[in-house]
Each structure stands twice: as C-alpha cells, then as structure tokens.
C-alpha cells in the first residue's frame, strides 16, 4: 500500500471476484449440484461468501470519508449529499431491473398493492412470505439501505466523543466502539437463533436484517480507521507490512477458512440440510468473515500489480467487471434461470461440464445486460449527484464513495 494513497483501485477487481463467486453459486444451483453427491458440492455451496466480501467493501469505502473527516478535524460529509449519492447508486438501477425481470420472468406478486411498496421499497426482508419474491437476491439491498441510514448516525455519535485533536485517543475510541459493535451483532444472532432456526423459511425477519451483519460491516469500518491512521506513514506495523510484502498470505488464510467452512463444521452442501444447529450457523458466519477479510486486506494495503492478488485484482478485465458488478448482480439470476428454461432439463453431462455451461452462458449474458444497464441507467443516474453538492465529499474525491452495492444469493440458510 502507498500509505499516502487516497484511492484503492484494487477494490474494483475485488467486486468482480465477489460478483463472479455469486454467479458461480447460482450456476451450480441450476446445474443441480445441491442434489448430487459430487465432491464439488460442499465447496460450491459456500460461494455465496461473496455477500460478506461486499459488506466489508461497503463498510470500508463508505465509512472512510467519515472517519477521515473526524481524525483530520475536517467537516463531515453532509447527510443530504451522502443520502442522495447512496440513492442514485442503488435505487434507479434496481427499480429498472425489478421491472424488467418481473415482466421477463412473469414474477408473481410484484405489481400488486402490497408487492409494489414491499419490493420497490426495499422491505422484503421484513416479510417472510415475500422475501423469496421479486429479485430474490435483493434482500441484501434491504440490508444495505439500512446500513446507509445507520452509518452517518454512527459517525455523528463518534464525532461527539471527547478527545478531539488527540489522534491516538480517537483511533482507540473508534476501534473499541467497532469491537463492541461486532460483539453486539454476535449477541443479536445468538438471540435471533433462539427465536427461529437457520433452515426455517420464517427466519427472514430475524436473520436477514442489518443487526445480523453489523459484525461484518464493522470489520470493513475497522480497516477504514486503520487506513486513515496509517496514511502518510513511511512504514506499516509489522503484520500489515507482511501483508504488503507477501500479499498472497492473507489469500492463503482465506483459502484455509474456505476449506474449513466447506468440510470441517458439518455442512455438506445439500440443498436442504438435514440439520443446521445454531452453533454451525455462527461458525459459518464468522468463517465467512475471515475469508472476506483475507481477500480484502491486499486491496487496502497492496499496490496494483504486486503479487498474485495485485495482478489479478488490478487487471483490466477485473476492473471492468467490477465497474458493472452491480448490474451483474441484478440480472445474473434471471439470465441463468432463462438458460435453464431453454435447456429444458439438466444437461446429460458430467457435473463439472454442467456447471461450466451454466457459468459461462450465465456470466456472458449477465455481463452483456450489465453493460447496457451501466451505460443506460447507472451512469446517467450517478451524473445527477451534482444536484446536491457537498464540499466535504468533493474534498474527498479520492474516496470511493459511489461503490456498487453488495450482492448475495438467496438460500434457505443465509448467514
């Protein structure tokens, strides 16, 4: 990492990696991997870890301008401009996609008196009966919207703490508060799992709202605090210096955690698990956090082109896929479902070939539609951010404050 840098170009490639993992998850789902005994099943069922990666990305990129303003004793980003940019980033493209996909696939219940406010109003996670409807993976947008509302309130509360001008004290306050937020999120999950079970279709109002994921957002926010604190230093602390010099190491840790969640905690990748104890849900959730943290660290502290991580995330293809990743998320499930309809039945081929066909066709179709969506909807919408100006945000032009929203696949046991 250039500790004086204010932009983090590897995050575009990181979004691409997370988005493709979700596409691969759905490709495996439609290839019927979940009902087979293929050895790939336990691993493919956890490709939905992409949602955790996106949550850490949002926590880092969105909190950084706020914490930078506090630690530098500068004006905070204005609530009106921040909210307007968040709205432009997420709502127009989603509303268009929801309309298109609902008509395209003849989705039931969308264009009704209850469906319109539920799905267009980012409220589907609060109704167990409607959560799987609409663009089902959009439940993560409901989480993201509430995080958007939560973040400036959190930043305002932190700014009101004593110690202004004492950098060490403010950093300590930030990290301690985020640690408490992490613990509070875990405590919430423990409580929620006493009210429902992870495999129940009625778990949505308990296990999908924001409190369930605040620990993962807190990890990204913590990285934002560290990156601001370390900006301008000639050397990083020993552990982070090791990450900078050996950027593959955190990815190896992620790989070990991915192996552990796939094979060591009792999950087999079955479409409907026979059992899913509460402790397994918590173990999976936090192992996802480890996987995501290991993948995100090089994007924060490693220069583009350095090591496998820097070369992969900094490639031109990865950066482009990251640019259109939000629309890939919005349309890929519909594309793969349409391909499945055209095929009429699973391919009479080995499972690896089936997955490859669904993945290749689904990814190509989703990227094509995502390209149109980006240039016809997302980019024009984002150009309207100038209608609500904010000096603090304009001073932080290097901050990535218009990142695509996170993504995640629908599953009976989301975590």
ZIWO-V731735 format. One line per field, one symbol per residue. psi: psi as a letter, one per 30 degrees, with the letter a starting at -180 (. if undefined). Layout:
psi->???
//
This chain:
psi->kjfgkflifffeeeeeeeeeeeeeeeeeefghefglgkffeeeefgfgfeeeeeeeeeeeeefeeeeeeeffhlklkkeeeeeeeeeeeeeeeeeeeeeeeeeeghklgeileeeefeefghgffgjeefefabjeffefeeeeeeeeeeeeeeeeeeffllgkfjeeeeeeeeeeeeeeeeeeeeeeeeeefffalfgkfgfefeffleffgfeeeeeeeeeeeeeeefkfkellleeeeeeefiffefeeeeeeeeeeffffggkfgkejkelileeeeeeeefeeeeeeeeeeeefegkkkfkleeeeefgleeeeeeeegeefeeefeeeeeeeeeeeeflkkilleeeeeeeeeeeeeeeeeeeeeeeeffeeeeeffffffjlkeeeefhffkighlllllllklfil.
//
